[in-house]
Amino acid sequence: MNRKTFNKAFQGLINLQDWEGRAKEMVFSQIVPRGITDKKVIDALLNVPRHLFVPAHLQKWAYQDNPLPLGSGQTISQPYMVALMTCSLDVHDGMKVLEIGTGSGYQAAILARIGAKVHSLERIGSLARSSSRILQELGYEVTVHHRDGRLGLPEEAPFDRIIVTAASETIPEDLLNQVSDNSIVVIPIRLTLGTERILTRRIHDGVYSDEWGEFCRFVPLLKETSR
């Protein structure tokens, strides 16, 4: 992203020096002390302007340690949770990544900053349009699709990595059918009512291993789309 283009497009929101300082404080007070050390992830968190992915009236809280509402019952995840799930996904430059639940587009921007080629699915039309617009304006290589995320994107499969940013009782079978031979899926799994935990599934030549991570709270993974 060209710095002059950024200033021209978003003049009057939060000045460039200020948001960079806020992002640095976020990373070194919230993220690194909790064990996130992946340099690619830290670089992305420092350089993606999180405040541009939240509603204007909430931008002053964009770099704080909490999720924020986006409307339509959706949220942008807590910065630490974005960092944690991104680390678990273990993305490398050039990988093809499928994201289920675009939301504001922030998680997709982090993945693109790392170097992934991202396809992101969003069931709510208004969010799909707004996230696609901001990602395009900022120059991130992300294609946003308005469709049911549980079905995945078979026409673009296989994917090296799949990340789901909504909670489900299981990993949808359609998603498991769209992974490459050496892949990782990261998803919040609802264990009981009110109890969710991050699951990282590593798949190699048809054999998988599961690793359970932190407890969390996400919006549910739903089937229907809306305008």
N, C-alpha and C positions, 0 to 999 in steps of 0.2 A: 504494500500500500504506500503510495507516494504521500509524504508528509504535507506537502502543499495542498494536494487534493483533499486530504483529510480535513485540514483547517478550513478550506473553502466550503466543503460540503456540510460541516457540522459546527460552524462558527456560532457562538452564543450558547452552546450547551455547557460543556465544561472544558476549560482551556487545556491544551495539550499537556503542558507541564504539570498541571494539577492532577489530571487523571493518571498520568504515569506515576506520580508520587503516591497516589492512592493505591494503584495496582501493586507497587513495590511494597507498601505497608501491608497490604492484604497477603501477599506471598510470604513475607518474612515474619509476620506475626501470627498468621492463621494456618498457613500451608506447610512450610518447612519445619516448624517446631513439632508438627504432628507426623513427621516421618516421610514426607514426600521429598525425594531427592533426585528424581529423574530430571536431568537438565533440559531435555526437550519439553517436558510438561511445564517446568518452571518458566522457561523462555516464553512459551505460549501464553501463560497466565500473565506474564509481565507485559506482553505486547498486544493482546487482544483487548480492545476498549469495552469492557463489560457494561459500562453505563449506557452504551448505545443499543444494548439488547434488552433494556427494561423500559417501561413507560416513563415519559418525561418527568412526571411528578414524583417518581421514585428514584431518580438517578442519584440523588445525594446519598442514598443507602446502598448503591450498587456494589460497593467493595466491602461491605460489612459481612460478618460471618453468619449469614442466614439466607434462606430462599426468599423470593419476592413474587407476588402475584402478577400474572400477565393478563388476567381476564379470562373468561370462558372456563373458569375452574382450573386453569393451568398455572404452573409456576416455573420460574427459572431456579435451578438447583443451587443450593449452598455452594460457594466456591470450593470448599474442601471436598465435597462429594464429587464435583466435576473433576477435580485433580485426582482423587482416589480411583474413580472409575476409569479415567484416561490412563493412569499408570497400570491398572489391571489389564487393560486392553493391549498394552505393549505394542503400540503402533510404530511402524518404521516407514521411512520415506517411500512413497510410491504405492503403498498398500491400498487396496480397494476396501472401503469400509461402508457398511450399511448401518445407519442410525434409525431407530424406531422412536419417534416422538421428537420432532424438531423443536417444538416450543418456540422460544425466542430466536433460536439459531446459535446461541452462545457455545454450546457443546460442539456443534458442528464446526464452528469457527476455530475452536481449540484444536480439533482433529486436523482441519485443513492447514492450520499454521504449522503443525508438526510435519506435514507433507503428505497426508492421506488424500486419496481421491474419494470424496464423500458423496454418497446418495443418502438423503434423509427423507423419511416418510412422516407426514403430519396429517392427522384425520380431520383437524379443524381448518376449514378453508381460509379464514381470516388470518390465522397464525401462519399458515403455509405461505400466503402472499406476502405478509409483512416480513417474515424471516428471509424469504427468498430475496426480497428487495434489499434489505440491509446487507446480507451476505454478498450480493452482487456489487453493491455500491462500495463495499470495503475490499473487494477483489479476492474473496476467498473461493477456492475451487470446490463448491458444493452445489449439487443439484437437488432441489427440494421438490417432492412429489406429494400431491394431495390425494391420499388414499389410505386404506385400512392397513395399519402397520403390522398387524398379526399375520398378514398374508405375505409380507416381505416384498421383494422385487425380483421375481424369477427371471425376467427378461435381461437383467444385469448380472445375475449370479454366474459363477460363484464369488463369494466375498471372503477376503482374508480375515476380516474381523466384523463382528456384529455387536452393537451396543444398544440396549433397550433402556429408555429413560422413563419407564412407567412400570408399575408393579404387576406381576402376573403370578398365578398359582404354579405354572410350569413354563418351560421354554416352549413357545409354539412350534409344533412339528414342521410347519412350513418354513420357519427360519432355519431349523436344523438341516433341512433339505437344500439350503442355499449356501452352505459353507464350503470352503476349499478343503483340501486334504490335510492341511496343517493350519488350523484356525483357532480363534478364541471368541467366545461369546460371553458378554458381561451383562447381567440382568438382575434387577431387584426381584426377589421371590417372596411372595406372601406366604408365610408359614402358618400363621393363625390370624384371626381377626385382630388387626392392630399391631401385628408383628411381622416385619419385613427384614430381609437380609440380602446383601449383595452376593450373588453367585457368579463365580468365574469358571467357565467350562472350557477346557483345552481339548481339542480334538486332533488326533493324528492317525491317519490311515484307518479311519472308522472307529478307533478306540478313544474313549474320552475319560478325563479325570476332572473331578469337581473340587473347587476350593471355596469355602464359605468365608465371606469377609464381614464387614461391619454391619450392624443393624442400621436401618434407615427408614425413611418415610417418603413414598412417592405417590403421585396420582395413579389411579388404576389404568391398566392397559385395556382399552375398550375397542369394540369392533366397528361400530358405526361411524361414518363420516358426517360432517356437517359443513354448511357453507360458511 
